[in-house]
Every structure is written in structure tokens, then in C-alpha cells.
Amino acid sequence: MQFSDFGPRKIIAAFDGGEITSDAGVLLLREAAQRLNLFARMASCFEDHRDGARVRHSLTDLLNQRVSAMALGYEDLNDHDALRHDPALRLLGNPDNPALAASATLGRLEHSREAADPRYNPFVPKLNKLQNLLVDLYLDSHDSPPERITLDIDATDIETHGHQEGGFFHGYYEHRCFLPLYVTCGPHLLLAQLRPGNIDSAQGARNVIKRIVARIRSRWPDVKILLRGDSGFVRENLVRWCERNRVDYIFGLARNGYLLHKARKIRSRAAVEMVDSNAPVEMFGHFSHRPRSKTWAKPRQVICKVLHNPVQEQRVRFLVTSLDWDNDWAIPEMRQFDGKDALPRALYQNIYCPRGDMENRIKDCQLDLFGNRASAHCYRANQLRLLLAGFAYVLMTHLREKGLAKTVLAKAAPNTIRLKLLKVGARIMTSLRRIKISMPDAYPYKDAFCKAWSALAPT
């Protein structure tokens, strides 16, 4: 094929380049997965009822293919009908197979039902075991137990289209949706649980926190745990469980007239100081509070923040927390503040506000790694898809934390890592003794790629 000339030179193109891939970065995903033993551990959370003598693609290979493809940006099952012949992605499977599994095989993996006839449902995922594996992978990521950890909990929405099981209209989001629950610890994912869209945001939160805390303390019995969330999780059963089980908490608290009345003194001081200085004023205070309805078993400490400036109405925020002056969480954070408001200021700014970073983790899971692709009719299939996206997130996080530290991609989001590190064009040449993958000389992230290989490759 001849194209328009480039100066004095003709431009000729032909399909004669041999085996070429656009996903040479899958090599790094492969090494990261092997370090975690990820897919063998995931496979142990399934029942495989297939006849072993007739199996071409092992369960481990199927999970490897599906999760790695999501990390590479291929979220749909029908993508695999073309991907199964990609020379780089074939390295994820059995070397004796000429191609990876087709979409039909992967579809049976995702859509199996637990109590169905095994002749037609060969795979049975144990969803609770997969959720526990997320916690185990987090625990395994530490060489020694930390002194204290913060668990962030939050709910979000996954919009549904059609009549998926469990999809209901939600008044806050104003569309039909699921209401998944996430728990994270820093960059690590500990829970990705799909829930129907017609429930309270905190429904089931106590049970999952109870399970996660028990699993953490079985390995780290002395670790101090703080649970952090927004006002949707201020429920008496969850708060009382935390108080009885040595789990500290700090939650947002919805504003109401009674709380505003109890904060009237600090609100008045902020208004007076704003008028005197004609500049924005920020004040913090704290007080003991129990709702008039007696829905709390006892009074609890409430943190109040008042922000008043000349061009906006006064804004007041409240938190409820178990943290106090002599708490191990609060003491180091108060050292940078002076005055009577050192405790509430430290709790609000240094301990509660970092909760917002969890929104980035949810974005990573749902947008960058396609956790929001809940297009199956069956509820269990959509839950499994959400978990597979969660494990793709775990894989990308391990690649970033262990392989890309001290590189330009050390804090990159999964989509950035995918575009700059995984989407690498290469020519693949196979001989009897080796497979050589030749990547471009002009690849701009060569240093980051080499550092990741050095950190992840077997020694």
C-alpha cells in the first residue's frame, strides 16, 4: 500500500511485520500476579465441576485472562474473541494451547449459579472466600504488623440499565442502581460488595466490619483500628459494636436544629470575629451530645467546625468520634496546633478530612477498572464482576506500590499506568528455546518499565 509522499520519500505500508502486540506491558502484570500467587489463590475460592480430562483452560488461566484483560482496558467478554490470539496475552495461559479461552467459556465462569446443575454451571464461586482473600492480600502486603490502621467505609452507586436483579430507583442518585459498599485501608481494597439499590447506605456495614476486623486481628492481634466514614454510617448498632470491640471511630454527623443550637456559642464567636476582621474565620469546638430521640445509647463526643466568611452564609460541619485528648490517634496530631481547639482541629483536619482520598480508590475500581460494568441480569454474576474488577485493582496497586516506587508513575492512577506502561507496542519472535519481545527504542517510559521489571522479576 502506497500513501502520500513524505518529502522526497515514498511511504509504503504492508501487513508483513510478523507477530506484533500493543500490550507488551502484560509482562509486568504477569510478574506482579506471580509474586502475589494471585490467580491460584482466587481459583481456590471456586468449585470447578468440569471433567479434568477434557479441560483445556484451567480455572487459574481463566481468571488470569479475565482479570489481566480488565487491567489492560478490555472490560467486555466479547473482547476476548479477538484477544485470545494476541501473542502477548497468550503468555497468560497454558503454553500448550494455541489460543486463550473464548468469550463463551469466560461467560460460563461469570454466570454460574451456586445451586444449579453442575453439567450446565461448571464453576461455583464462593463469594465470601473471595472477599476474605482481599483482606488476606492486604495483610500479606506488610512485612510486619503496623501499629495502627484506618479503615475507610463508603457506599456509592452503579447505574443499571434494564431489569437487572437488585437494581432499584434511588432517590439520592435519581436513577435505578445498585448500592455497592467499599472498605479500603490506604490504597488497599478490603471489600467490594454489591448491594441492592433500595437499602440504607449502612445496611450490613456492621457485619462486614466485624468480619474484616476479626480477620485482621487473627494475624495482628495488637493493631489499633480506626473506622472512618461519612454521616450515612452513624448507626447505633455499628457505633456500639465499635465501642465494645476496641475499634475507634470518626464519622460525619448530619446537621440538624438541635446540633446547631448546641453549637450556638462557637457560631456566635465566629460571626463576631468575622465582622471585626472582615476576613474568613474558621473555628473548631467540641461538646457531648445525645439526640433528643434517645436513638443513641449514651452521649458521645461531637466535633464542630464553623466556617464564616463575608461573601457566604455560615457553614457548620459536625463529626462524632470516640477519639479524645488521651487517645493514641489524637496525641501526635495535636502537636502542630495550639490553644483550646487543638483537639477538634486535629481530629477534623488531620484525621477525618483524609477520608476524601477513598473517593479516588472508588474511582479507580469503578471507572479505571470497570467495576461499574454491571450489565448481567443475574445479581451474583454482577457481584462476581465487581470482585474481578477489585482483584484487577489489587494487581495494579501491587504493580504500582512494589514496582513503580521512586518512578514518575509512583502515584499514578490505574488508567495512567495502563496508558503509559502497559500499552507498549512490541514484536514477538518465538524460537524453540525462548520468546523474545522487542519493544521500541523510543519508548518514553523505558526507565520506569525497567525499574518495575527489576523490582518484580524473580531473583
N, C-alpha and C positions, 0 to 999 in steps of 0.2 A: 504494500500500500504506500503510495507516494502522496505527501502532503505539501503544503505551500513551502517554498524555499525559505531558508534562513540565511540571508545574505547570499554569498556565492555557493552555499552548500544546499544540496537537496536533502529532504527529510524523508526517510524510508522507514516504514514500520512493518513488523511481521510477528506472528504468534509462534516464535521459534526459540523462546527463552528457556525452555525446559520447565522443571518444577519450581514455581515461584509462589511465595506466600506473602500476605500482608500482615501476618500475625506472628512474626518471629519472637516477639516478647512472651509468647506462651511458654518458652523455655524457663523463664523466671517464675511463672506461676507453677510450673511443674516442680521446680526445686522447692518452692515455698510449701507446696502441698506435701511433698515427701518429708520435709522437716517436721511438719505437724502430724504426719501419718493421717491426714485429714479424711481421705475418702475411704480408707479401710475402717476407720472409726465410725464414719457415717454409715457404711454398709452394715456394721454390726447392730445398727438400730432398725434394721429392716428384717422381715422374713422373706426368703426367696423360695418360692414353691416350684420353681422350674425344674425340669429333668436335667440334671447336671451333664448327662451325656450329650444333650442336644444344645447346650448353651454355647453361643458364640461370643457374646459380650457379657463379661462378668458384671455383677452389680457394682463393684468398685469402679470399673471402667465407665459404666453408665453415669454414675454420679460425678465422676471426674469430667466426663464430656459435658454434662449439663451445667455444672457449676462453673467450670472454667470458661465455657462459652458465654455465660452471663457476665463474667468478669471482663471478657473481651468485647462485650457490647452486643451479643446476639441473644436477644431475650425470647424470641419466639421459637416454638418447637419446629416449625416448618423451615427455619433457617438451616437445620441440620441435614436436610436432604441434599443441600449443596456443600455444606461444611464437612460432611463425612469423608469427602475426598481430598480435603485440603492437606498438603504434605506436612505442614507443621502441626496441625491439630491431630493428625493421625498418631503423633507421638504420645498422645494422651491415652491411647488404647493398647490393645494386645498387638505386639509386633507381627504375630502370625495372621492377623486379619487384614485383608486388603483395604478395608474402609471402616469407619466408625459406625455406630448404630444410626438407623434412620429415625425419622420423627415418630413413626408408629410405635417403635419399641420404647422410646422415651415417653410417649403418651401413655402407654400402659403403666409405666413406672409412676407417673404422676396421678393417675386416675384410679388406682386400685382402692377397693373398699375393704375395710377390716374384716367383716364377717361374710364376705362374698365367696362364691365358689372359686377355689384356687386354680381351676382349669382356665378360668377367664380373667382372673385377677392374680397374676403370679407374684406380685410384690405387695407386702403389707408393711407400711411404715409405722413405726412406734413413735408417735409424735412426742410423747413425754420424754422418751430417751433422747430424741434429737434436741429437745430443749435443754436437757441436762448436759448434753455434750457441749453446748455453747458455754455453759458455766465451767465445765472441765477444761475447755481450751483456754479460757481466761485464767484459770488457776495455773495451768501449765506454762503460761507465758511469763511467770515470775520464778526467778531462781531461789528466792527466799520470801517468806511472808512479809507483806508490808505492815507497818504499824497501824495504819488506818486507811479505810477506803470510803468513797462516796458513791452510793448507788442512785442514779437518776431514773425517775419513772415518768412516763408521759404517754398520753394517748393521741392518736391522730386519725385521719380518715383515708380510706381508699375508695374512690368513687366507683360505683358499679353501673353497668350498662346492660339492661335486660332484666332477667329474673334469676340472678344467682341466689343460691341458698344463703340466707343470713343477711342479705342486703335489704336495708330499710331506710326510709327517709329520716334524716337527722335535722332537727330544727336549727342547730347552731351552724352546721355546714351548708344547709339549704340544698341538699341533694341526697339521693339514695347512696348508701355507702356501707362499708364495713368500718369498725372502730378498733383497729389493732392496738395492742399495748406493747410498749417497748421498755426495756430496762437496760441501761448501759452503765459502765464504770470507766470514766475517761473515754478513750477511743474504742473500748472493747464492748461488744454486744453480748448481753447475757440473756435476753428474752426477745422473741418476736412472735407474739401470739395474736392470731386473728380472732376477732370477736364480732358478733352481730352488730348491726348499726342502731339497734333500738334499746341499748342498755346505758346505764350510768357509766361515766368515764372511769370510775374507780371500782366497778364491779369485778370481783375476782382478784383485785390487787393484793389483798392480804394473803391469799393462798399462794400466789406466785412468789411474793416476797418471803413468805415463810419457807417455801421450798428452796429458793435461792440462798437465803441466809443459812439454812441448815447445811446445804451442800458446801458453802464456803467455810463454815465453821468446822465441818468434818475434817478439813485439811488445815485450816488456820484457826485454831480454837481461841487464840488470844487477840485476834484482829478487832479493832474498833470500827463500827459500821455506822455511817450516817445515811439516812434516806432523805432524798430531796425531790420535791415535786411542786406543781402549781396548786391552785386552790381547789381544783377538781378532786384532789386526793385527801382532803380534810374530811375523813370519815371516822367516826368514833371507833369502829372495830379495828381499823388499820392503826390508828394512833395508840389505842390501848394495847394492841399486840406489840408495838414497838416498845412501849414503856415497860412491858412485862418481860421482854426478851433482850434487854440491853442493846437496843438499836436506837440511836439518837435520830431525830427527825427535824426537818425545817421545811415548812410548806407555805406557799402563798395562802392568804386568807381573804375571801371575798368581802368587799366593803359593804357595810350596812349602817343604818342610822345609829344603832347602839354603839358600834365601834367609833363612829365619828364623834359621838357625844363623849365617850371616854377619852378621846384624843383632843378634846376641845382646848386644853391649856397649851399644848405644843402648837396647835394650829393658830391660836391667837398670837403666840410669841412670834411665829414665823410671819404672820401678816404684819405685825407692828415693825419687825426688823426690816421687812421688805419695803415698807413705806419710808422708814428712816433712811435706808441706804439707796433706795431706788435701783436696786440690783437684785438678781435672783438669790433666793435664800433656800437652803436645804437643811432641814433639821431632822434629828432622829430621837426617838424615845421608846420606852417600853413600859408595860403595865401588865398586871394579872387580869385575865378575862375568862368569863364563862357565859355562854349565851343565855339570854333570859328564858329560852325554851328548855333549858337544862338538858340539851342533847349531848353535852359533854359531861363525863362522869365527875370531873373536878375542874377547878380553874387552871388555866395554863398561861405561859408567858407569851405575850404578843409584842412584836416589834412594829413600830410605826415610823414611816418615813413621810415627811411633808416637804413638798417642793412648791415654792411660790415665787413667781416672777411677775414683772409689771405688765406683761402682754398676754398672760394666760390665767385661767382660773386656777385656784389652788388644787394641787393633785396630792392625794393621800394614798399610800400603799401600806398593807398590813401583812405580817408574817406570823405564824405560830410555830414555836420551836421548843424543844427540850433543852437546848443549849443555854448555859448560864455562865456566870462570872468564873466559876472554878472548873469549867469543863475543858478537857484536853483539846477540843476543837477550837474553843474561843480564845484561850490564853495566848497562843502565838499570833493570832490575827489581831489582837487588841494592841500589840506593842507599837504599831505605827500610828495609833490615834491617841489623842489626849482628851481629857475632860470627862464629864459625866456620860456623854453619849458614845464613849469608846466602844462599849459592848454592842449596842444596837447598830452602830455604824459598821463595825467589823462584821457582824453577822449578816447584815444586808449586802454590803458591797463585796466582801471577800469570800463569803461562804454561799449566800443564796444566788447572787447575780451570775456566777459562772454556770449556773444551771442552763442558761440560754445556749451554751455550746452543744447541748444534747440535740437541739433542733438541727444542727449540721449533721449529726450522726443519723437522724431520721431521714434527712435529705439524701445522704449517701446511700442508705439502704433502699429507699423507695424510688428515687429518681435515677441516681447514677447506676444502681444495680437492679433496678426494675422490680422491686418488691411490690409496686402498685399494679403489676400486671395480673390482676385477679379476674381473668376472663373466663375461667372454667365455671361450669354450672355447679359442680359439686363443691360443697363447703370444705371438705377435707382436702381436696385437690388444691384449692386456693391456699389453705393453711400450709400445705407442703411447699407450694411455690414460694410463699413468704419465707419459709425456713431455708429453702435453697438460695434465695437472694441473701438471707442472713449469713449463710456459710460463704457465699461469694464475697460478702463484705469482710468476713473474718480472714479469708485468703488475701484480699487486697490490703487489709490492715497489717497482717503479718509481713507481707512484702514491703510495705512502707516502713514499719517500725524496725524490722530487723535488717532489711536490705538497703533501704534508702536513707538511713540516718546519716547526717552530715553531707547530704547532697542537696541540690537545688529542688529536689522533689520530696524533701523530708516532711513537709507539712501539706503536701498536695492532696486534693480530693481524688476519689477513685476515678472520676471521669478524666481528670488531668493526667493521672498516671497511665490510664488506658491510651490516651491520645499520644502522649509523649514517650512512653516506654514500651508499651505492648504492641502498638500498631507500627511495626517495623517491617519494611519490605525486605525480602531475602530470597536468594536462590538456594535450593536444596539439592545436593548431589549425594546419591546413595551408592555405596560400593559394598563389597562383601564384608568388610571389617568395620566400616564406620559410616556415619551420616554427617556430612559437612554442611553447615548452614552459613552462607556468605552474605553478610549484611553490608550496606553501603558505606563507603569511606566517608562520605559527607554527613553521616547521621549526627545531628547536633547534640544528642544526649548520650554519646558514647561513654563518657566518664561515669555518668550515673548508672548506665547499664553494666559496666564492668565492675563498679563497686557493689552493685546488687548481686552480681554473679559471685564475686569474691566472698560476700557475707553468707550467701545461701548454699553455695555448691558444697557437696560432701568433701570432707577432708581425708 
